[in-house]
Amino acid sequence: MQPNTQPSEIENLHYPMEIENLQAPYTRFERDVSLGSGKGNDLPSIEIAFKEKAIPTWRNQLTIRAFVVSIVLGTLFTALAMKQSLYSGTFNPINMYAGIVGFSCIKTWIMIIDKCGILGPPLTRQENTLIQATVLGITGVTSSGGLSSFISGMSLTAAKQGDPPIVDKLNVKNPSVGWLFAFYLATSLVGLFFMAPFRKVIIVDYKWLFPSGHSIGYLINSIQAPLKTKFARKQVTTFGKFFSFSFIWSGVMWLFTGGRFCGFSFFPLFGFKATEAGFYWDWAGTYVGVGMMCPYSTTISVLIGAIFGYTFMFPELEKKSGKWYTNEVSRDSFHGYTAYKTFITSSMILGDSFYQILKLIIIGLYRKLQEKDTAAALPLADPHSTAGSSALDIDEQFRTQNFIKDKISTKYSLAGCAALMLVSIIVLPIIFPQVKWYYVVVMYILCPLFAFSMTHAQGATDMYISAGLGKIGVFIFGAWAGVSRGGVVVALVANGVIGNFIASASDLMVDFKTGYLTVSSPKSILIGRFIGTAVGCFVTPLIFWYFQVKYPDLGFNSSTYPIPFGVISREAASDALQGATGLPKYCLLFCFIAFALGIIINIIRDVSPNKWGRFVPIPLIMAIPLTTGGFLAVDLCLGCLIALIWRFKNKSQADVFIPIVGSGLICGDGLCTLLLSIFSLINWKAPACVQFLRRQLAG
């Protein structure tokens, strides 16, 4: 995604420019902007609604009650996610409802102590953001920890069910609480320290959207906003309307999913042939909201990628079945069609990220040599005038000044990252004798590139691409070790190390985006995320241990919890043992071409004049629908079309309310997933089934 400003150097230990008085934007706004006019530069500010609420220091944002509520909620949500993932292999995201439930718990806490005659401090949006970050830190270990995939894939249970069944001692490692504690502590915290110094570059300079973090920020602002201004009331009302609509809409859609392949998720909007190619409308409010908020370049890139992949590349590859790859292997095998889909798309993503990292380093070195001020890329507002600035610009300046005020030391962050990497290099070979120390070193050399790819994808479209990136690690290290040296376990460990690193790194940026919008200190968010992740390193294995004790047949097909992705992960690791010789014909060549295209297209985009360069697609974003499905392009285009028409009719109104409406759609759909997750766990099924069939089949 092309940044709006030149990226500054990685955040230094200090900023030479003094930070403006944080109350100045309010003062200037009240003097120069007329509330309620709703025209042009007179649009009301979001932050002015909070002018009477003091902004606590980063230390005061770290409250005992917030951590207590976070640990309780995080443990409950982890149990919920664990149960769902062990049963089906997947679970719904928790971030959308963590903030609302956390807010409700703190409000209830304050109400109870008030009844007892004890005056408690008021709940702040910064405290709400801390709860969000801490809860997601706890549950994040479950989502990226692989207990329903690569960890279970190491077990003897999965080995016996695998094809081929590789059951020798070197290629089996049964999960146990003790080594899971050590494994998670050694691998889940590294990404936090690595990504923290990039917060200003990504959030302020590049202005990546991070739709879920953006939406949660609007959610917290809406439930916390004092309703003393006309705009504050209109903001909360608008958010509430679309939040409720999205929540009810998702619930209504669920009513028609009472069987396999039932529901409106595969609505053939463009006909059945297009649906078979991956183009259908899934009626999900989340990605319509994302499409409303995304830049047009993102939507265009997703659309081009989906059209190219699902109308040309993938159909052509399927025609080569029996010529380039055998028909005898499963569709998910690295020896067949999946190898093309996984490795080609991941190569383009990595090529894009390699170019962006290289460009960031070159610009940083150039600025260093020229002794330019890193803060010069972001001019701060004149405290005496708002001439030429809208209220939204004042909000952005105000939030930016708060965001960069509490500095996170680059030196200490990278030192912490290096120390944890060293711990991993020592600890992992002790836990897994098959994993040599130099394997771990190479894993961490690859992790920054993968983390940047994941962060970019999540920042642009809110999509997780960790599965595809993890398979790259599985293939590299499985082929390197080979079956005779425990290659299956080595490959699965590599999946875990890379997956935990990139998940914690990218999720931290989502929390930073939320903190940016709620004027929360990055320091408090980083501490909350660190504590939450550390707690999750103990909570997750203990809950998994409960399932092991309660269900002795855990992981078998006949079990209540069959862990389906455990066997699939192991078979992928087994396929990787053959290395490049096991890949289908021309797969490696196509990977090199895709990697090169990721770099070349970015160069064309950067050297072209801005009026033409913005129409050049972004390679990483082009590759995302190839891994997720063409439906993403349909949803994003629908949201983009709504935003385009709105801006055509009333641009000033659209610029203010599109993020609010989009956030409401995302949060409402996200909260409904909590209810649907509970329904699935108690075996409540939808009462009706709707399917879309061709006339011949229906007849």
VOVO-853843 format. One record per residue (C-alpha): residue number from 1; x negated, y, z negated. Coordinates in nm, 2 decimals. Example, Ala and Ser with C-alpha at 12.3 -4.5 7.8 and 13.67 -1.06 7.14 Angstrom:
   gutor       xx       yy       zz
       1    -1.23    -0.45    -0.78
       2    -1.37    -0.11    -0.71
This chain:
   gutor       xx       yy       zz
       1     0.00     0.00     0.00
       2    -0.15     0.33     0.10
       3    -0.21     0.55    -0.21
       4    -0.07     0.90    -0.23
       5    -0.40     1.03    -0.36
       6    -0.76     0.92    -0.33
       7    -0.83     0.67    -0.60
       8    -1.04     0.79    -0.88
       9    -1.34     0.60    -1.01
      10    -1.26     0.33    -1.27
      11    -1.16     0.52    -1.59
      12    -1.46     0.67    -1.77
      13    -1.51     0.69    -2.14
      14    -1.40     1.05    -2.14
      15    -1.22     1.31    -1.93
      16    -1.39     1.64    -1.91
      17    -1.07     1.83    -1.83
      18    -0.87     1.93    -2.13
      19    -0.52     1.79    -2.16
      20    -0.24     2.04    -2.15
      21    -0.01     2.10    -2.45
      22     0.24     1.82    -2.42
      23     0.53     2.06    -2.50
      24     0.45     2.29    -2.22
      25     0.66     2.11    -1.95
      26     0.96     2.15    -2.17
      27     0.89     2.52    -2.23
      28     0.84     2.59    -1.86
      29     1.14     2.39    -1.77
      30     1.38     2.57    -2.00
      31     1.24     2.91    -1.88
      32     1.25     2.85    -1.50
      33     1.50     2.57    -1.43
      34     1.87     2.60    -1.45
      35     2.04     2.30    -1.60
      36     2.33     2.15    -1.40
      37     2.27     2.33    -1.07
      38     2.17     2.00    -0.92
      39     2.01     2.16    -0.61
      40     1.65     2.13    -0.48
      41     1.39     2.23    -0.74
      42     1.66     2.29    -1.00
      43     1.73     1.92    -1.06
      44     1.72     1.85    -1.44
      45     1.43     1.67    -1.60
      46     1.45     1.33    -1.76
      47     1.20     1.41    -2.03
      48     1.38     1.72    -2.15
      49     1.64     1.50    -2.30
      50     1.37     1.38    -2.55
      51     1.23     1.73    -2.63
      52     1.35     1.71    -2.99
      53     1.19     1.37    -3.05
      54     0.82     1.39    -3.15
      55     0.59     1.16    -2.96
      56     0.41     0.94    -3.23
      57     0.04     0.88    -3.21
      58    -0.07     0.54    -3.08
      59    -0.13     0.42    -3.44
      60     0.22     0.52    -3.54
      61     0.37     0.33    -3.25
      62     0.23     0.01    -3.40
      63     0.50    -0.07    -3.67
      64     0.54    -0.37    -3.88
      65     0.90    -0.41    -3.80
      66     0.83    -0.40    -3.43
      67     0.58    -0.69    -3.46
      68     0.81    -0.89    -3.69
      69     1.10    -0.86    -3.44
      70     0.87    -0.93    -3.15
      71     0.73    -1.25    -3.30
      72     1.08    -1.38    -3.39
      73     1.22    -1.30    -3.04
      74     0.91    -1.42    -2.87
      75     0.93    -1.76    -3.05
      76     1.30    -1.79    -2.96
      77     1.25    -1.70    -2.60
      78     0.95    -1.93    -2.57
      79     1.17    -2.22    -2.70
      80     1.44    -2.13    -2.45
      81     1.19    -2.10    -2.16
      82     1.01    -2.42    -2.26
      83     1.33    -2.63    -2.27
      84     1.43    -2.50    -1.93
      85     1.09    -2.55    -1.76
      86     1.04    -2.90    -1.90
      87     1.39    -2.99    -1.76
      88     1.38    -2.83    -1.42
      89     1.02    -2.71    -1.37
      90     1.13    -2.34    -1.35
      91     1.26    -2.08    -1.59
      92     1.41    -1.74    -1.55
      93     1.21    -1.42    -1.63
      94     1.24    -1.29    -1.98
      95     1.13    -0.93    -1.93
      96     1.47    -0.79    -1.84
      97     1.65    -0.89    -2.16
      98     1.36    -0.86    -2.41
      99     1.39    -0.49    -2.43
     100     1.77    -0.49    -2.49
     101     1.76    -0.76    -2.75
     102     1.46    -0.60    -2.92
     103     1.65    -0.27    -2.93
     104     1.96    -0.44    -3.08
     105     1.75    -0.61    -3.35
     106     1.57    -0.30    -3.46
     107     1.90    -0.11    -3.47
     108     2.05    -0.38    -3.68
     109     1.74    -0.37    -3.91
     110     1.78     0.01    -3.96
     111     2.15    -0.03    -4.02
     112     2.10    -0.30    -4.29
     113     1.83    -0.10    -4.48
     114     2.04     0.21    -4.46
     115     2.32     0.02    -4.62
     116     2.08    -0.08    -4.90
     117     2.00     0.29    -4.96
     118     1.66     0.28    -4.80
     119     1.59     0.55    -4.54
     120     1.41     0.39    -4.25
     121     1.22     0.58    -3.97
     122     1.42     0.63    -3.65
     123     1.37     0.39    -3.37
     124     1.16     0.54    -3.09
     125     1.13     0.44    -2.73
     126     0.76     0.39    -2.78
     127     0.85     0.13    -3.04
     128     1.09    -0.04    -2.80
     129     0.81    -0.05    -2.54
     130     0.58    -0.21    -2.79
     131     0.84    -0.48    -2.86
     132     0.87    -0.54    -2.49
     133     0.50    -0.58    -2.44
     134     0.45    -0.81    -2.75
     135     0.74    -1.04    -2.66
     136     0.62    -1.07    -2.31
     137     0.27    -1.15    -2.44
     138     0.41    -1.44    -2.64
     139     0.63    -1.58    -2.37
     140     0.37    -1.52    -2.10
     141     0.16    -1.80    -2.24
     142     0.45    -2.04    -2.16
     143     0.51    -1.90    -1.81
     144     0.14    -1.92    -1.71
     145     0.02    -2.19    -1.94
     146     0.12    -2.48    -1.72
     147     0.28    -2.72    -1.97
     148     0.55    -2.79    -1.71
     149     0.29    -2.82    -1.43
     150    -0.09    -2.85    -1.44
     151    -0.12    -2.94    -1.81
     152     0.14    -3.22    -1.78
     153    -0.02    -3.32    -1.45
     154    -0.34    -3.42    -1.64
     155    -0.15    -3.67    -1.85
     156    -0.15    -4.05    -1.81
     157     0.23    -4.03    -1.77
     158     0.19    -3.82    -1.46
     159    -0.10    -4.03    -1.34
     160     0.11    -4.34    -1.34
     161     0.38    -4.18    -1.13
     162     0.14    -4.01    -0.89
     163     0.07    -4.11    -0.53
     164    -0.19    -4.24    -0.53
     165    -0.20    -4.34    -0.90
     166    -0.55    -4.23    -1.02
     167    -0.55    -4.35    -1.38
     168    -0.92    -4.37    -1.47
     169    -1.04    -4.20    -1.78
     170    -1.23    -3.92    -1.61
     171    -0.92    -3.80    -1.42
     172    -0.68    -3.81    -1.72
     173    -0.64    -3.58    -2.02
     174    -0.34    -3.62    -2.24
     175    -0.21    -3.29    -2.39
     176    -0.25    -3.24    -2.76
     177    -0.20    -2.94    -2.99
     178    -0.56    -2.91    -3.09
     179    -0.72    -2.86    -2.75
     180    -0.42    -2.66    -2.62
     181    -0.49    -2.40    -2.90
     182    -0.85    -2.37    -2.79
     183    -0.77    -2.37    -2.42
     184    -0.51    -2.09    -2.44
     185    -0.72    -1.87    -2.67
     186    -1.02    -1.91    -2.44
     187    -0.84    -1.84    -2.11
     188    -0.52    -1.63    -2.18
     189    -0.68    -1.31    -2.32
     190    -0.96    -1.25    -2.06
     191    -0.74    -1.09    -1.80
     192    -0.62    -0.82    -2.04
     193    -0.96    -0.68    -2.10
     194    -1.06    -0.70    -1.74
     195    -0.76    -0.51    -1.61
     196    -0.73    -0.24    -1.88
     197    -0.99    -0.01    -1.72
     198    -0.80     0.00    -1.39
     199    -0.48     0.14    -1.55
     200    -0.53     0.50    -1.42
     201    -0.64     0.39    -1.07
     202    -0.33     0.17    -1.03
     203    -0.06     0.35    -1.22
     204    -0.15     0.72    -1.16
     205    -0.36     0.73    -0.85
     206    -0.22     0.45    -0.64
     207     0.13     0.49    -0.79
     208     0.22     0.13    -0.74
     209     0.59     0.08    -0.82
     210     0.60    -0.24    -1.03
     211     0.98    -0.26    -0.99
     212     1.05    -0.47    -1.31
     213     0.83    -0.24    -1.52
     214     0.99     0.06    -1.36
     215     1.34    -0.07    -1.43
     216     1.26    -0.16    -1.79
     217     1.13     0.19    -1.84
     218     1.45     0.34    -1.72
     219     1.64     0.09    -1.93
     220     1.46     0.19    -2.25
     221     1.50     0.56    -2.16
     222     1.87     0.52    -2.10
     223     1.94     0.33    -2.43
     224     1.73     0.57    -2.63
     225     1.82     0.91    -2.46
     226     1.99     1.17    -2.68
     227     2.31     1.26    -2.49
     228     2.27     1.64    -2.54
     229     2.23     1.75    -2.18
     230     2.45     1.71    -1.88
     231     2.19     1.53    -1.69
     232     2.11     1.29    -1.98
     233     2.47     1.19    -2.00
     234     2.49     1.15    -1.62
     235     2.17     0.94    -1.61
     236     2.30     0.70    -1.88
     237     2.64     0.68    -1.72
     238     2.50     0.60    -1.38
     239     2.26     0.34    -1.51
     240     2.53     0.18    -1.72
     241     2.77     0.16    -1.42
     242     2.53    -0.02    -1.19
     243     2.39    -0.23    -1.47
     244     2.74    -0.35    -1.55
     245     2.82    -0.41    -1.18
     246     2.51    -0.61    -1.13
     247     2.56    -0.82    -1.44
     248     2.93    -0.90    -1.35
     249     2.84    -0.96    -0.99
     250     2.57    -1.22    -1.08
     251     2.82    -1.38    -1.32
     252     3.09    -1.40    -1.05
     253     2.83    -1.55    -0.80
     254     2.75    -1.82    -1.06
     255     3.11    -1.93    -1.07
     256     3.08    -2.08    -0.72
     257     2.76    -2.28    -0.78
     258     2.92    -2.59    -0.92
     259     2.72    -2.85    -0.72
     260     2.41    -2.90    -0.51
     261     2.36    -2.64    -0.24
     262     2.67    -2.46    -0.36
     263     2.71    -2.08    -0.40
     264     2.66    -1.77    -0.20
     265     2.28    -1.79    -0.22
     266     2.26    -1.92     0.14
     267     2.51    -1.69     0.30
     268     2.45    -1.71     0.68
     269     2.47    -1.34     0.74
     270     2.29    -1.37     1.08
     271     2.42    -1.71     1.17
     272     2.32    -2.07     1.08
     273     2.02    -2.07     1.31
     274     1.87    -1.77     1.13
     275     1.95    -1.93     0.79
     276     1.76    -2.24     0.89
     277     1.47    -2.01     0.98
     278     1.48    -1.85     0.63
     279     1.69    -1.54     0.70
     280     1.99    -1.53     0.48
     281     2.14    -1.30     0.22
     282     2.13    -1.45    -0.13
     283     2.36    -1.18    -0.28
     284     2.11    -1.10    -0.56
     285     2.12    -0.75    -0.70
     286     1.75    -0.76    -0.81
     287     1.58    -0.73    -0.47
     288     1.84    -0.49    -0.33
     289     1.74    -0.26    -0.62
     290     1.37    -0.32    -0.54
     291     1.44    -0.23    -0.18
     292     1.60     0.09    -0.28
     293     1.29     0.19    -0.48
     294     1.02     0.06    -0.25
     295     0.84     0.28     0.00
     296     0.95     0.23     0.36
     297     0.61     0.09     0.45
     298     0.66    -0.19     0.20
     299     1.00    -0.29     0.35
     300     0.87    -0.27     0.71
     301     0.57    -0.49     0.61
     302     0.79    -0.75     0.45
     303     1.03    -0.75     0.75
     304     0.74    -0.79     1.01
     305     0.59    -1.07     0.81
     306     0.91    -1.25     0.77
     307     1.00    -1.22     1.14
     308     0.65    -1.33     1.25
     309     0.64    -1.62     1.01
     310     0.99    -1.77     1.03
     311     1.06    -1.71     1.40
     312     0.72    -1.79     1.55
     313     0.44    -1.92     1.33
     314     0.62    -2.18     1.11
     315     0.84    -2.32     1.40
     316     0.53    -2.36     1.61
     317     0.34    -2.54     1.33
     318     0.64    -2.77     1.28
     319     0.62    -2.87     1.65
     320     0.27    -2.98     1.60
     321     0.38    -3.26     1.36
     322     0.22    -3.58     1.47
     323    -0.04    -3.40     1.67
     324    -0.22    -3.17     1.43
     325    -0.11    -3.35     1.12
     326     0.04    -3.69     1.05
     327     0.41    -3.75     0.99
     328     0.34    -4.01     0.72
     329     0.26    -3.76     0.44
     330     0.51    -3.56     0.24
     331     0.59    -3.21     0.35
     332     0.43    -3.08     0.02
     333     0.10    -3.25     0.08
     334    -0.22    -3.06     0.16
     335    -0.27    -3.30     0.45
     336     0.04    -3.17     0.62
     337     0.26    -2.87     0.69
     338     0.22    -2.71     0.35
     339    -0.15    -2.67     0.39
     340    -0.09    -2.43     0.68
     341     0.17    -2.23     0.49
     342    -0.02    -2.21     0.16
     343    -0.37    -2.15     0.28
     344    -0.31    -1.92     0.58
     345    -0.09    -1.68     0.38
     346    -0.32    -1.69     0.08
     347    -0.62    -1.61     0.30
     348    -0.45    -1.30     0.44
     349    -0.37    -1.19     0.09
     350    -0.73    -1.24    -0.03
     351    -0.86    -1.06     0.28
     352    -0.64    -0.76     0.20
     353    -0.75    -0.76    -0.16
     354    -1.12    -0.80    -0.07
     355    -1.10    -0.49     0.14
     356    -0.92    -0.29    -0.12
     357    -1.17    -0.38    -0.39
     358    -1.46    -0.30    -0.16
     359    -1.30     0.04    -0.08
     360    -1.25     0.11    -0.44
     361    -1.61     0.04    -0.53
     362    -1.74     0.25    -0.24
     363    -1.53     0.54    -0.33
     364    -1.62     0.51    -0.69
     365    -1.99     0.50    -0.61
     366    -1.96     0.80    -0.37
     367    -1.79     1.00    -0.64
     368    -2.05     0.91    -0.89
     369    -2.33     1.01    -0.65
     370    -2.16     1.34    -0.57
     371    -2.10     1.40    -0.94
     372    -1.74     1.47    -0.88
     373    -1.49     1.49    -1.16
     374    -1.27     1.18    -1.17
     375    -0.98     1.38    -1.30
     376    -0.99     1.62    -1.00
     377    -0.79     1.38    -0.79
     378    -0.49     1.45    -1.01
     379    -0.44     1.83    -1.05
     380    -0.27     1.92    -1.37
     381     0.01     2.17    -1.38
     382    -0.04     2.54    -1.45
     383     0.11     2.59    -1.80
     384     0.26     2.92    -1.70
     385     0.46     2.84    -1.39
     386     0.67     2.58    -1.21
     387     0.66     2.75    -0.88
     388     0.69     2.49    -0.60
     389     0.75     2.21    -0.85
     390     1.07     2.01    -0.90
     391     1.18     1.88    -1.24
     392     1.07     1.54    -1.13
     393     0.72     1.67    -1.06
     394     0.71     1.82    -1.41
     395     0.82     1.48    -1.56
     396     0.54     1.31    -1.37
     397     0.28     1.56    -1.48
     398     0.40     1.53    -1.84
     399     0.39     1.15    -1.84
     400     0.05     1.14    -1.67
     401    -0.10     1.37    -1.93
     402     0.03     1.14    -2.20
     403    -0.09     0.83    -2.02
     404    -0.45     0.94    -1.98
     405    -0.47     1.11    -2.32
     406    -0.53     0.80    -2.52
     407    -0.84     0.66    -2.35
     408    -0.92     0.29    -2.34
     409    -1.30     0.25    -2.34
     410    -1.42     0.09    -2.02
     411    -1.74    -0.02    -2.19
     412    -1.56    -0.20    -2.47
     413    -1.30    -0.35    -2.24
     414    -1.56    -0.50    -2.01
     415    -1.77    -0.61    -2.31
     416    -1.46    -0.79    -2.45
     417    -1.39    -0.95    -2.11
     418    -1.76    -1.07    -2.09
     419    -1.75    -1.21    -2.45
     420    -1.43    -1.40    -2.38
     421    -1.57    -1.54    -2.05
     422    -1.87    -1.66    -2.24
     423    -1.65    -1.83    -2.49
     424    -1.46    -2.00    -2.21
     425    -1.79    -2.11    -2.05
     426    -1.89    -2.28    -2.38
     427    -1.55    -2.41    -2.49
     428    -1.40    -2.55    -2.17
     429    -1.68    -2.81    -2.11
     430    -1.64    -2.92    -2.47
     431    -1.26    -2.98    -2.42
     432    -1.31    -3.12    -2.07
     433    -1.64    -3.29    -2.02
     434    -1.56    -3.32    -1.65
     435    -1.57    -2.93    -1.62
     436    -1.93    -2.82    -1.60
     437    -2.03    -2.48    -1.72
     438    -2.11    -2.36    -1.37
     439    -1.76    -2.45    -1.26
     440    -1.62    -2.21    -1.51
     441    -1.87    -1.93    -1.40
     442    -1.75    -1.97    -1.04
     443    -1.39    -1.96    -1.15
     444    -1.44    -1.63    -1.32
     445    -1.62    -1.49    -1.02
     446    -1.31    -1.56    -0.81
     447    -1.06    -1.44    -1.07
     448    -1.10    -1.06    -1.01
     449    -1.01    -1.10    -0.64
     450    -0.71    -1.32    -0.73
     451    -0.60    -1.08    -1.01
     452    -0.61    -0.78    -0.77
     453    -0.40    -0.98    -0.52
     454    -0.15    -1.07    -0.78
     455    -0.13    -0.72    -0.92
     456    -0.08    -0.57    -0.57
     457     0.20    -0.81    -0.48
     458     0.37    -0.76    -0.81
     459     0.33    -0.38    -0.79
     460     0.47    -0.37    -0.44
     461     0.76    -0.62    -0.44
     462     0.78    -0.77    -0.79
     463     0.70    -1.11    -0.65
     464     0.48    -1.37    -0.82
     465     0.23    -1.53    -0.59
     466     0.03    -1.71    -0.86
     467     0.14    -2.05    -0.73
     468    -0.03    -2.00    -0.39
     469    -0.34    -1.85    -0.54
     470    -0.37    -2.13    -0.79
     471    -0.36    -2.39    -0.51
     472    -0.67    -2.22    -0.36
     473    -0.85    -2.29    -0.69
     474    -0.72    -2.64    -0.70
     475    -0.85    -2.71    -0.35
     476    -1.19    -2.55    -0.41
     477    -1.28    -2.72    -0.74
     478    -1.11    -3.05    -0.66
     479    -1.32    -3.08    -0.35
     480    -1.63    -2.97    -0.53
     481    -1.60    -3.22    -0.81
     482    -1.46    -3.52    -0.62
     483    -1.28    -3.82    -0.77
     484    -1.59    -3.98    -0.92
     485    -1.66    -3.68    -1.14
     486    -1.31    -3.62    -1.26
     487    -1.20    -3.40    -0.98
     488    -0.83    -3.42    -1.06
     489    -0.88    -3.27    -1.41
     490    -1.13    -3.02    -1.28
     491    -0.89    -2.90    -1.02
     492    -0.60    -2.87    -1.27
     493    -0.82    -2.68    -1.52
     494    -0.92    -2.44    -1.24
     495    -0.55    -2.38    -1.18
     496    -0.51    -2.30    -1.54
     497    -0.81    -2.07    -1.58
     498    -0.72    -1.87    -1.27
     499    -0.35    -1.87    -1.34
     500    -0.39    -1.75    -1.70
     501    -0.63    -1.48    -1.59
     502    -0.43    -1.33    -1.31
     503    -0.09    -1.36    -1.49
     504    -0.22    -1.17    -1.80
     505    -0.39    -0.91    -1.59
     506    -0.09    -0.83    -1.36
     507     0.17    -0.85    -1.64
     508    -0.04    -0.59    -1.84
     509     0.00    -0.35    -1.55
     510     0.38    -0.41    -1.56
     511     0.37    -0.31    -1.93
     512     0.16    -0.01    -1.85
     513     0.42     0.10    -1.59
     514     0.69     0.08    -1.85
     515     0.47     0.27    -2.10
     516     0.41     0.54    -1.84
     517     0.78     0.60    -1.80
     518     0.85     0.59    -2.18
     519     0.55     0.81    -2.27
     520     0.40     0.53    -2.47
     521     0.03     0.50    -2.55
     522    -0.17     0.25    -2.33
     523    -0.37     0.17    -2.64
     524    -0.06     0.06    -2.84
     525     0.06    -0.14    -2.54
     526    -0.27    -0.32    -2.50
     527    -0.28    -0.40    -2.87
     528     0.08    -0.52    -2.86
     529     0.01    -0.74    -2.56
     530    -0.31    -0.88    -2.71
     531    -0.14    -0.97    -3.04
     532     0.16    -1.12    -2.85
     533    -0.06    -1.33    -2.63
     534    -0.27    -1.45    -2.93
     535     0.05    -1.55    -3.11
     536     0.18    -1.72    -2.80
     537    -0.14    -1.93    -2.79
     538    -0.02    -2.10    -3.11
     539     0.36    -2.08    -3.06
     540     0.36    -2.24    -2.72
     541     0.16    -2.56    -2.81
     542     0.36    -2.61    -3.13
     543     0.69    -2.60    -2.95
     544     0.56    -2.84    -2.68
     545     0.44    -3.07    -2.96
     546     0.80    -3.07    -3.10
     547     0.92    -3.19    -2.76
     548     0.65    -3.46    -2.75
     549     0.76    -3.59    -3.09
     550     1.13    -3.56    -3.03
     551     1.12    -3.72    -2.68
     552     0.86    -4.00    -2.66
     553     0.95    -4.06    -2.29
     554     0.87    -3.69    -2.21
     555     0.76    -3.66    -1.84
     556     0.91    -3.98    -1.71
     557     1.17    -3.96    -1.44
     558     1.43    -4.12    -1.66
     559     1.36    -3.88    -1.95
     560     1.59    -3.60    -2.06
     561     1.29    -3.37    -1.97
     562     1.12    -3.52    -1.67
     563     0.88    -3.23    -1.61
     564     0.91    -3.27    -1.23
     565     0.62    -3.03    -1.14
     566     0.37    -3.23    -1.35
     567     0.36    -3.51    -1.09
     568     0.36    -3.26    -0.80
     569     0.07    -3.07    -0.95
     570    -0.13    -3.38    -0.99
     571    -0.06    -3.50    -0.64
     572    -0.18    -3.16    -0.51
     573    -0.50    -3.20    -0.71
     574    -0.54    -3.55    -0.57
     575    -0.50    -3.43    -0.22
     576    -0.77    -3.17    -0.28
     577    -1.04    -3.43    -0.35
     578    -1.10    -3.49     0.02
     579    -1.19    -3.13     0.07
     580    -1.19    -2.97     0.42
     581    -1.19    -3.31     0.59
     582    -0.84    -3.37     0.45
     583    -0.69    -3.05     0.59
     584    -0.48    -3.07     0.90
     585    -0.63    -2.97     1.24
     586    -0.74    -2.60     1.28
     587    -0.62    -2.51     0.93
     588    -0.96    -2.38     0.82
     589    -1.00    -2.18     1.14
     590    -0.66    -2.02     1.09
     591    -0.76    -1.93     0.73
     592    -1.07    -1.75     0.85
     593    -0.86    -1.56     1.11
     594    -0.60    -1.46     0.85
     595    -0.87    -1.34     0.61
     596    -1.03    -1.13     0.89
     597    -0.69    -0.99     0.99
     598    -0.63    -0.88     0.63
     599    -0.94    -0.67     0.66
     600    -0.90    -0.54     1.02
     601    -0.54    -0.43     0.98
     602    -0.63    -0.23     0.67
     603    -0.92    -0.06     0.85
     604    -0.68     0.03     1.13
     605    -0.43     0.16     0.87
     606    -0.69     0.38     0.70
     607    -0.86     0.53     1.01
     608    -0.53     0.61     1.19
     609    -0.37     0.95     1.14
     610    -0.12     0.95     0.86
     611     0.18     1.00     1.09
     612     0.08     0.67     1.27
     613    -0.10     0.49     0.99
     614     0.21     0.46     0.77
     615     0.37     0.25     1.04
     616     0.09    -0.01     1.03
     617     0.20    -0.30     0.82
     618     0.02    -0.39     0.49
     619    -0.13    -0.74     0.53
     620    -0.08    -0.85     0.17
     621     0.28    -0.75     0.18
     622     0.33    -0.91     0.52
     623     0.22    -1.24     0.36
     624     0.45    -1.23     0.06
     625     0.78    -1.34     0.24
     626     0.58    -1.63     0.40
     627     0.54    -1.77     0.05
     628     0.88    -1.68    -0.09
     629     1.12    -1.69     0.20
     630     1.27    -1.47     0.46
     631     1.56    -1.38     0.23
     632     1.33    -1.13     0.06
     633     1.32    -0.92     0.38
     634     1.70    -0.92     0.40
     635     1.75    -0.80     0.05
     636     1.48    -0.53     0.07
     637     1.61    -0.41     0.40
     638     1.96    -0.38     0.26
     639     1.83    -0.18    -0.03
     640     1.62     0.03     0.20
     641     1.92     0.11     0.42
     642     2.12     0.22     0.13
     643     1.84     0.45     0.02
     644     1.79     0.59     0.37
     645     2.16     0.67     0.42
     646     2.17     0.83     0.07
     647     1.87     1.05     0.14
     648     2.01     1.15     0.48
     649     2.33     1.27     0.31
     650     2.18     1.43     0.00
     651     1.81     1.40    -0.04
     652     1.77     1.60    -0.36
     653     2.04     1.38    -0.54
     654     1.90     1.06    -0.39
     655     1.54     1.13    -0.51
     656     1.67     1.15    -0.87
     657     1.93     0.88    -0.88
     658     1.79     0.61    -0.65
     659     1.54     0.49    -0.91
     660     1.82     0.49    -1.17
     661     2.06     0.29    -0.95
     662     1.79     0.05    -0.84
     663     1.68    -0.01    -1.20
     664     2.04    -0.07    -1.31
     665     2.08    -0.34    -1.04
     666     1.76    -0.51    -1.14
     667     1.82    -0.50    -1.51
     668     2.19    -0.62    -1.49
     669     2.09    -0.91    -1.27
     670     1.80    -0.99    -1.50
     671     2.01    -0.99    -1.82
     672     2.27    -1.22    -1.66
     673     1.99    -1.48    -1.62
     674     1.98    -1.51    -2.00
     675     2.34    -1.61    -2.02
     676     2.30    -1.85    -1.73
     677     1.99    -2.00    -1.88
     678     2.19    -2.07    -2.20
     679     2.47    -2.22    -1.99
     680     2.23    -2.46    -1.81
     681     2.08    -2.57    -2.14
     682     2.41    -2.66    -2.30
     683     2.51    -2.83    -1.97
     684     2.79    -2.58    -1.88
     685     2.84    -2.60    -1.50
     686     3.02    -2.36    -1.27
     687     3.39    -2.45    -1.21
     688     3.38    -2.41    -0.83
     689     3.16    -2.49    -0.53
     690     3.13    -2.29    -0.21
     691     2.93    -2.40     0.08
     692     2.87    -2.26     0.43
     693     2.87    -2.53     0.70
     694     2.88    -2.54     1.07
     695     3.23    -2.59     1.22
     696     3.13    -2.94     1.35
     697     3.02    -3.05     1.00
     698     3.31    -2.89     0.82
     699     3.56    -3.06     1.06
